[in-house]
Amino acid sequence: MSEITYIRGDATVPSVKGVKVIAHVCNDIGGWGKGFVLAISRRWPEPEKSYRAWHRERASNDFGLGAVRFVQVEPYVWVANMVGQRGIRSGSKGVPVRYEAIDAALERLGEKALELGASVHMPRIGCGLAGGKWSRIEPLITERLVRRGIAVTVYDHGEGGS
């Protein structure tokens, strides 16, 4: 069985052939403006537009924790907006990350990646602004994606590791 591949670089520019899905975690309150989403918005306007419309029309769609919206941004590139954090602030209820929502979103991501024959590319989802622990998220990625034969690359950006 293959493993997750870790490289230093920018997850918005995967350098592999074939169909690619760039996956990241969004919050459940419609906020888009900090963290990895800025790198996505610098390259493509569609994921942010789709996320904001999805949130705005949430009364009549599936927007919520664990949901995923796939946005095609290039002929062979998709972005997966995965709702995996409650709110945006750490407080008395702890950090915003919701592991069960990320797990549900990864299950949907796996189905889509298999359907597209795609590899998956992501930063350390849920570990930046969401405050999650990679030691809890990595096994979810292994279970939902890697065990199903999906190639997964995780990108560490800039200097120093985490």
C-alpha positions, 0 to 999 in steps of 0.5 A: 500500500502506498503512503502519503507523499510529503513535499515542500511547495505550493499545493496550488501548483501540483507538478504531476500529470493527470487529473488533480483535486486540490483539497482544503478545509473551509469554515461553516460561517461563510468566511474566506480570507485567511490561510490557504484560501488566499493562495487559491484565490490568487490563482482562481476566482471560482472556488471563492465565488462558489463557496460564497454562493454555496454559503449564501444559499445554504437554506436550500442546499447541503452547505454544512459541516462535512459537505464538499463542493467541487469546483473545476478551475482548469481542464484537469484541475478541481478544487474541493471546498471541504467544510471542516471547521465550526466558526473561525475562533478558538475559545471556550469550546476549543479549536474550530476544527471538527475531525468528524466533518473532515472525515465525512468530507474526505469520504466524499473527496475519495468518491470524487477522486476515484470517479475522476481518476484523480490524485489529491493535493493539499496542505496539512488540512485542518492544522492551520487556522482550524487548530487541528492536530496532524496526528489526528487528521493523517489517519483519516486521509490514509483511511479515506483516500490512500487505502482506496488507491488514491495518490495523496501529496501533502505540501508544506509551504515555505521554510521550516516544517511542522 
